[in-house]
């Protein structure tokens, strides 16, 4: 049973969840093997083994990204910020705006060539 989930890493957010609540409470004197209760004093789930109440093992799960995933996100954020800076500079500089337009056209041409060479097995000389 997972007791809590904790987010770890710069790009992980864990929301929601509720504290444990009592589902079955066998506080009467007639307990059977396998009965389950939530011990509010100890804040834990317990099962009766016929002689005593034993804590049901719980764990705390952690969720996080691999270092490679964090590196990829860092790279993407860096590239996005670089593009935003260039777009801002292009508003004040016709030369930068022209170069960005040329780059966009070249990127589109590369995509067309990739599609043609992939689908039709057409090579370039």
Backbone as a printed PyTorch tensor [residue, N CA C, xyz], in Angstrom:
tensor([[[  0.8450,  -1.1750,   0.0000],
         [  0.0000,   0.0000,   0.0000],
         [  0.8850,   1.2300,   0.0000]],

        [[  0.6070,   2.1600,  -0.8610],
         [  1.3610,   3.4120,  -0.9060],
         [  0.6480,   4.4180,  -0.0150]],

        [[  1.3900,   4.9690,   0.9180],
         [  0.8270,   5.9200,   1.8690],
         [  0.8070,   7.3320,   1.2930]],

        [[  1.8960,   7.7410,   0.6650],
         [  1.9640,   9.0720,   0.0640],
         [  2.7910,   9.0080,  -1.2120]],

        [[  2.6260,   9.9990,  -2.0600],
         [  3.4410,  10.1440,  -3.2650],
         [  4.0800,  11.5240,  -3.1930]],

        [[  5.4020,  11.5470,  -3.2710],
         [  6.1390,  12.7970,  -3.2030],
         [  6.7850,  13.0670,  -4.5480]],

        [[  6.6510,  14.2850,  -5.0310],
         [  7.2770,  14.6550,  -6.2850],
         [  8.7160,  15.0590,  -6.0500]],

        [[  9.6130,  14.5920,  -6.9060],
         [ 11.0160,  14.9780,  -6.8300],
         [ 11.4650,  15.4150,  -8.2070]],

        [[ 12.2210,  16.4640,  -8.2640],
         [ 12.7000,  16.9510,  -9.5440],
         [ 12.0970,  18.2980,  -9.8580]],

        [[ 12.7690,  19.0060, -10.7490],
         [ 12.3490,  20.3690, -11.0580],
         [ 11.0820,  20.4270, -11.8810]],

        [[ 10.7220,  19.3510, -12.5800],
         [  9.5870,  19.4030, -13.5020],
         [  8.4450,  18.4930, -13.0720]],

        [[  8.3930,  18.1100, -11.8150],
         [  7.3470,  17.2170, -11.3100],
         [  6.4900,  17.9700, -10.3040]],

        [[  5.1910,  17.8210, -10.4410],
         [  4.2660,  18.3840,  -9.4700],
         [  3.2620,  17.2950,  -9.1230]],

        [[  3.0820,  17.0550,  -7.8430],
         [  2.1090,  16.0710,  -7.3820],
         [  1.0600,  16.8230,  -6.5800]],

        [[ -0.1780,  16.6800,  -6.9720],
         [ -1.2760,  17.3610,  -6.2900],
         [ -2.3150,  16.3550,  -5.8310]],

        [[ -3.1480,  16.8010,  -4.9210],
         [ -4.2920,  15.9910,  -4.5100],
         [ -3.9370,  15.0060,  -3.4200]],

        [[ -4.8720,  14.1210,  -3.1910],
         [ -4.6970,  13.1220,  -2.1470],
         [ -5.3820,  13.5630,  -0.8690]],

        [[ -5.6650,  12.6100,  -0.0640],
         [ -6.3360,  12.8530,   1.2020],
         [ -5.6440,  12.0380,   2.2820]],

        [[ -5.6640,  12.5170,   3.5120],
         [ -5.0780,  11.7140,   4.5790],
         [ -5.8750,  10.4220,   4.7530]],

        [[ -5.2130,   9.4290,   5.2950],
         [ -5.8730,   8.1340,   5.5010],
         [ -7.1100,   8.3030,   6.3840]],

        [[ -8.1320,   7.5630,   6.0590],
         [ -9.3540,   7.5860,   6.8510],
         [ -9.7060,   6.1660,   7.2480]],

        [[-10.5200,   6.0370,   8.2460],
         [-10.9040,   4.7230,   8.7280],
         [-11.9180,   4.1020,   7.7760]],

        [[-11.6050,   2.9110,   7.2770],
         [-12.5260,   2.1820,   6.4230],
         [-13.2250,   1.0910,   7.2140]],

        [[-12.4630,   0.3380,   7.9830],
         [-13.0330,  -0.7010,   8.8380],
         [-12.4320,  -0.4950,  10.2110]],

        [[-13.2520,  -0.3960,  11.2230],
         [-12.7350,  -0.2180,  12.5690],
         [-13.3300,  -1.2910,  13.4610]],

        [[-12.5060,  -2.2250,  13.8870],
         [-12.9760,  -3.3110,  14.7500],
         [-12.5220,  -3.0410,  16.1690]],

        [[-13.0260,  -1.9790,  16.7330],
         [-12.6130,  -1.6030,  18.0850],
         [-13.3470,  -2.4000,  19.1580]],

        [[-14.3260,  -3.2260,  18.7510],
         [-15.0420,  -4.0380,  19.7320],
         [-14.1470,  -5.1670,  20.2090]],

        [[-14.5570,  -5.8720,  21.2000],
         [-13.7770,  -6.9710,  21.7530],
         [-13.8190,  -8.2220,  20.9040]],

        [[-14.5680,  -8.2480,  19.8150],
         [-14.7010,  -9.4390,  18.9740],
         [-13.9140,  -9.2560,  17.6740]],

        [[-12.6420,  -9.5230,  17.7710],
         [-11.7890,  -9.3410,  16.6030],
         [-11.4900, -10.6900,  15.9780]],

        [[-11.4670, -10.7300,  14.6670],
         [-11.1550, -11.9480,  13.9200],
         [ -9.8590, -11.7540,  13.1420]],

        [[ -9.1950, -12.8510,  12.8690],
         [ -7.9880, -12.7940,  12.0600],
         [ -8.3240, -12.1390,  10.7160]],

        [[ -7.5130, -11.1600,  10.3380],
         [ -7.7300, -10.4750,   9.0680],
         [ -8.5240,  -9.1930,   9.1920]],

        [[ -9.0750,  -8.9240,  10.3850],
         [ -9.7780,  -7.6520,  10.5620],
         [ -8.8090,  -6.5050,  10.3440]],

        [[ -9.3170,  -5.4080,   9.8180],
         [ -8.4910,  -4.2450,   9.5040],
         [ -9.0480,  -3.0400,  10.2380]],

        [[ -8.1380,  -2.2120,  10.7280],
         [ -8.5550,  -0.9520,  11.3700],
         [ -7.5370,   0.1220,  11.0770]],

        [[ -7.9770,   1.3560,  11.2550],
         [ -7.0520,   2.4730,  11.1860],
         [ -6.8180,   2.9420,  12.6080]],

        [[ -5.5810,   2.8500,  13.0560],
         [ -5.2060,   3.2480,  14.4110],
         [ -4.9730,   4.7520,  14.4000]],

        [[ -5.9350,   5.4950,  14.9500],
         [ -5.8360,   6.9540,  14.9230],
         [ -4.7480,   7.4730,  15.8510]],

        [[ -4.4110,   6.7360,  16.9010],
         [ -3.3300,   7.1720,  17.7990],
         [ -1.9700,   7.0780,  17.1220]],

        [[ -1.7380,   5.9890,  16.3800],
         [ -0.4540,   5.7570,  15.7250],
         [ -0.4580,   6.2450,  14.2720]],

        [[ -1.6400,   6.6530,  13.7730],
         [ -1.7730,   7.1240,  12.3910],
         [ -1.2920,   6.0730,  11.3960]],

        [[ -1.8410,   4.8530,  11.5360],
         [ -1.4380,   3.7790,  10.6340],
         [ -2.5550,   2.7570,  10.4700]],

        [[ -2.4870,   2.0320,   9.3750],
         [ -3.4270,   0.9630,   9.0650],
         [ -2.9010,  -0.3310,   9.6830]],

        [[ -3.7900,  -1.0990,  10.3330],
         [ -3.3670,  -2.3170,  11.0180],
         [ -4.2760,  -3.4840,  10.6600]],

        [[ -3.7290,  -4.6930,  10.7840],
         [ -4.4760,  -5.9180,  10.5590],
         [ -4.3120,  -6.7950,  11.8100]],

        [[ -5.3770,  -7.5130,  12.1700],
         [ -5.3420,  -8.3740,  13.3630],
         [ -4.9100,  -9.7770,  12.9490]],

        [[ -3.8530, -10.3250,  13.6200],
         [ -3.3370, -11.6470,  13.2700],
         [ -3.8610, -12.7560,  14.1760]],

        [[ -4.8060, -12.4360,  15.0350],
         [ -5.3620, -13.4180,  15.9730],
         [ -4.8690, -13.1960,  17.3870]],

        [[ -3.7420, -12.4990,  17.5020],
         [ -3.1960, -12.2150,  18.8250],
         [ -2.9400, -10.7330,  19.0510]],

        [[ -2.5540, -10.0550,  17.9930],
         [ -2.2330,  -8.6370,  18.1390],
         [ -2.4660,  -7.8910,  16.8220]],

        [[ -2.5230,  -6.5740,  16.9360],
         [ -2.6710,  -5.7260,  15.7640],
         [ -1.2820,  -5.4430,  15.1910]],

        [[ -1.1110,  -5.6800,  13.8930],
         [  0.1610,  -5.4510,  13.2140],
         [ -0.0170,  -4.3550,  12.1730]],

        [[  0.9920,  -3.5090,  12.0710],
         [  0.9370,  -2.4500,  11.0620],
         [  1.0150,  -3.0510,   9.6680]],

        [[  0.1390,  -2.5810,   8.7950],
         [  0.2210,  -2.9660,   7.3860],
         [  1.3110,  -2.0900,   6.7890]],

        [[  2.3050,  -2.7420,   6.1950],
         [  3.4260,  -1.9920,   5.6390],
         [  2.9360,  -0.9880,   4.6090]],

        [[  3.3960,   0.2070,   4.7710],
         [  3.0960,   1.2600,   3.8090],
         [  4.4230,   1.8580,   3.3660]],

        [[  4.4010,   2.4900,   2.2590],
         [  5.6140,   3.1290,   1.7720],
         [  5.2760,   4.5060,   1.2310]],

        [[  6.2950,   5.2650,   1.0150],
         [  6.1480,   6.5950,   0.4430],
         [  6.8090,   6.5580,  -0.9350]],

        [[  6.0130,   6.6870,  -1.9540],
         [  6.5420,   6.6410,  -3.3220],
         [  7.0510,   8.0170,  -3.7290]],

        [[  8.0850,   8.0260,  -4.5200],
         [  8.6090,   9.2630,  -5.0850],
         [  8.5270,   9.1790,  -6.6010]],

        [[  8.1750,  10.2990,  -7.2080],
         [  8.0610,  10.3670,  -8.6550],
         [  9.0460,  11.4260,  -9.1350]],

        [[  9.8380,  11.0850, -10.1130],
         [ 10.8050,  12.0540, -10.6120],
         [ 11.2020,  11.7420, -12.0370]],

        [[ 11.9410,  12.6490, -12.6200],
         [ 12.4380,  12.4760, -13.9850],
         [ 13.8640,  11.9580, -13.9470]],

        [[ 14.2370,  11.2590, -14.9940],
         [ 15.6180,  10.8170, -15.1210],
         [ 16.4890,  12.0390, -15.4280]],

        [[ 17.7840,  11.9560, -15.1500],
         [ 18.6700,  13.0740, -15.4920],
         [ 18.6120,  13.4270, -16.9800]],

        [[ 18.4820,  12.4090, -17.8480],
         [ 18.3800,  12.6960, -19.2880],
         [ 17.1150,  13.4860, -19.6080]],

        [[ 16.0060,  13.1530, -18.9660],
         [ 14.7570,  13.8800, -19.2050],
         [ 14.8800,  15.3190, -18.7150]],

        [[ 15.4970,  15.5090, -17.5450],
         [ 15.6940,  16.8740, -17.0510],
         [ 16.6070,  17.6630, -17.9890]],

        [[ 17.6510,  17.0120, -18.5090],
         [ 18.5630,  17.6800, -19.4410],
         [ 17.8180,  18.0700, -20.7190]],

        [[ 16.9520,  17.1850, -21.2140],
         [ 16.1850,  17.4840, -22.4260],
         [ 15.2470,  18.6720, -22.1910]],

        [[ 14.6070,  18.7110, -21.0470],
         [ 13.7180,  19.8370, -20.7430],
         [ 14.5090,  21.1320, -20.5790]],

        [[ 15.6650,  21.0460, -19.9270],
         [ 16.5120,  22.2380, -19.8020],
         [ 16.8980,  22.7670, -21.1790]],

        [[ 17.2780,  21.8460, -22.0790],
         [ 17.6640,  22.2350, -23.4310],
         [ 16.4890,  22.8960, -24.1540]],

        [[ 15.3050,  22.2980, -24.0530],
         [ 14.1230,  22.8470, -24.7370],
         [ 13.7750,  24.2360, -24.2020]],

        [[ 13.8680,  24.4180, -22.9130],
         [ 13.5750,  25.7340, -22.3210],
         [ 14.6050,  26.7590, -22.7840]],

        [[ 15.8800,  26.3560, -22.8280],
         [ 16.9340,  27.2610, -23.2980],
         [ 16.6730,  27.6780, -24.7430]],

        [[ 16.3270,  26.6960, -25.6060],
         [ 16.0620,  27.0020, -27.0160],
         [ 14.8450,  27.9110, -27.1540]],

        [[ 13.8130,  27.6520, -26.3780],
         [ 12.6110,  28.4920, -26.4300],
         [ 12.9580,  29.9280, -26.0520]],

        [[ 13.7550,  30.0970, -25.0040],
         [ 14.1390,  31.4440, -24.5780],
         [ 15.0000,  32.1400, -25.6240]],

        [[ 15.9030,  31.3820, -26.2680],
         [ 16.7140,  31.9640, -27.3460],
         [ 15.8340,  32.4460, -28.4880]],

        [[ 14.8200,  31.6460, -28.8440],
         [ 13.9010,  32.0320, -29.9260],
         [ 13.1090,  33.2840, -29.5500]],

        [[ 12.6690,  33.3620, -28.3190],
         [ 11.9110,  34.5420, -27.8770],
         [ 12.7760,  35.8000, -27.9300]],

        [[ 14.0400,  35.6560, -27.5500],
         [ 14.9540,  36.8030, -27.6030],
         [ 15.1660,  37.2400, -29.0530]],

        [[ 15.3700,  36.2630, -29.9610],
         [ 15.5530,  36.6060, -31.3830],
         [ 14.3080,  37.2780, -31.9560]],

        [[ 13.1340,  36.7720, -31.6140],
         [ 11.8960,  37.3800, -32.1090],
         [ 11.7670,  38.8170, -31.6120]],

        [[ 12.1500,  39.0580, -30.3640],
         [ 12.0920,  40.4190, -29.8330],
         [ 13.0740,  41.3300, -30.5690]],

        [[ 14.2850,  40.8070, -30.8350],
         [ 15.2780,  41.6010, -31.5680],
         [ 14.8290,  41.8580, -33.0050]],

        [[ 14.1160,  40.8990, -33.5960],
         [ 13.6520,  41.0470, -34.9770],
         [ 12.6590,  42.1970, -35.1110]],

        [[ 11.9590,  42.5170, -34.0600],
         [ 11.0000,  43.6350, -34.1140],
         [ 11.7160,  44.9730, -34.2810]],

        [[ 12.9580,  45.0380, -33.7580],
         [ 13.7120,  46.2860, -33.8330],
         [ 14.7590,  46.2880, -34.9460]],

        [[ 15.0300,  45.1130, -35.5250],
         [ 16.0860,  45.0200, -36.5250],
         [ 15.5840,  44.3180, -37.7730]],

        [[ 15.4150,  45.0600, -38.8710],
         [ 14.9790,  44.4350, -40.1260],
         [ 15.9540,  43.3560, -40.6070]],

        [[ 17.2460,  43.5260, -40.3500],
         [ 18.2320,  42.5290, -40.7830],
         [ 18.0020,  41.2010, -40.0650]],

        [[ 17.7520,  41.2510, -38.7590],
         [ 17.4840,  40.0170, -37.9990],
         [ 16.1650,  39.4060, -38.4500]],

        [[ 15.1690,  40.2510, -38.6850],
         [ 13.8710,  39.7480, -39.1510],
         [ 14.0290,  39.0240, -40.4910]],

        [[ 14.8200,  39.6080, -41.3910],
         [ 15.0550,  38.9920, -42.7020],
         [ 15.7720,  37.6420, -42.5460]],

        [[ 16.7800,  37.5830, -41.6910],
         [ 17.5040,  36.3280, -41.4720],
         [ 16.6040,  35.2540, -40.8660]],

        [[ 15.7280,  35.6430, -39.9630],
         [ 14.7940,  34.6770, -39.3840],
         [ 13.8350,  34.1440, -40.4390]],

        [[ 13.3890,  35.0170, -41.3440],
         [ 12.5250,  34.5730, -42.4450],
         [ 13.2730,  33.5900, -43.3500]],

        [[ 14.5280,  33.9020, -43.6420],
         [ 15.3320,  33.0040, -44.4770],
         [ 15.5170,  31.6510, -43.7940]],

        [[ 15.7760,  31.7000, -42.4990],
         [ 15.9540,  30.4490, -41.7520],
         [ 14.6710,  29.6120, -41.7710]],

        [[ 13.5430,  30.2770, -41.6540],
         [ 12.2610,  29.5690, -41.6970],
         [ 12.0640,  28.8960, -43.0540]],

        [[ 12.3920,  29.6060, -44.1260],
         [ 12.2610,  29.0310, -45.4710],
         [ 13.2130,  27.8530, -45.6660]],

        [[ 14.4300,  27.9840, -45.1680],
         [ 15.3990,  26.8850, -45.2780],
         [ 14.9160,  25.6660, -44.4800]],

        [[ 14.3900,  25.8960, -43.2890],
         [ 13.8520,  24.7860, -42.4820],
         [ 12.7170,  24.0690, -43.2210]],

        [[ 11.8580,  24.8410, -43.8820],
         [ 10.7640,  24.2470, -44.6530],
         [ 11.3010,  23.4430, -45.8350]],

        [[ 12.3310,  23.9610, -46.5050],
         [ 12.9350,  23.2410, -47.6250],
         [ 13.5640,  21.9280, -47.1500]],

        [[ 14.2190,  21.9560, -46.0180],
         [ 14.8160,  20.7360, -45.4540],
         [ 13.7330,  19.6970, -45.1770]],

        [[ 12.6060,  20.1300, -44.6260],
         [ 11.5070,  19.1870, -44.3510],
         [ 10.9830,  18.5590, -45.6340]],

        [[ 10.8460,  19.3600, -46.6780],
         [ 10.3660,  18.8420, -47.9650],
         [ 11.3460,  17.7920, -48.5030]],

        [[ 12.6290,  18.0930, -48.4590],
         [ 13.6370,  17.1480, -48.9560],
         [ 13.6230,  15.8720, -48.1050]],

        [[ 13.4870,  16.0060, -46.8110],
         [ 13.4170,  14.8150, -45.9440],
         [ 12.2250,  13.9440, -46.3130]],

        [[ 11.0810,  14.5700, -46.5630],
         [  9.8810,  13.8130, -46.9390],
         [ 10.0810,  13.1230, -48.2750]],

        [[ 10.6060,  13.8460, -49.2290],
         [ 10.8190,  13.2660, -50.5630],
         [ 11.8180,  12.1130, -50.5180]],

        [[ 12.8940,  12.2680, -49.7940],
         [ 13.9080,  11.2120, -49.7560],
         [ 13.4450,  10.0270, -48.9170]],

        [[ 12.5910,  10.2480, -47.9630],
         [ 12.0930,   9.1530, -47.1230],
         [ 11.0060,   8.3590, -47.8390]],

        [[ 10.0190,   9.0510, -48.4040],
         [  8.8730,   8.3800, -49.0110],
         [  9.1820,   7.7910, -50.3840]],

        [[  9.9530,   8.5190, -51.1690],
         [ 10.2110,   8.0970, -52.5490],
         [ 11.6040,   7.5310, -52.7510]],

        [[ 12.3940,   7.5120, -51.7150],
         [ 13.7730,   7.0160, -51.7970],
         [ 14.5540,   7.7740, -52.8640]],

        [[ 14.2410,   9.0850, -53.0080],
         [ 14.9160,   9.9230, -53.9970],
         [ 16.1690,  10.4790, -53.3460]],

        [[ 17.2860,  10.2960, -54.0000],
         [ 18.5440,  10.8320, -53.4800],
         [ 18.8140,  12.1910, -54.0700]],

        [[ 19.7250,  12.9120, -53.4490],
         [ 20.1350,  14.2060, -53.9860],
         [ 21.5860,  14.0820, -54.4510]],

        [[ 21.9340,  14.8520, -55.4880],
         [ 23.2950,  14.8070, -56.0440],
         [ 24.0870,  15.9890, -55.5570]]])
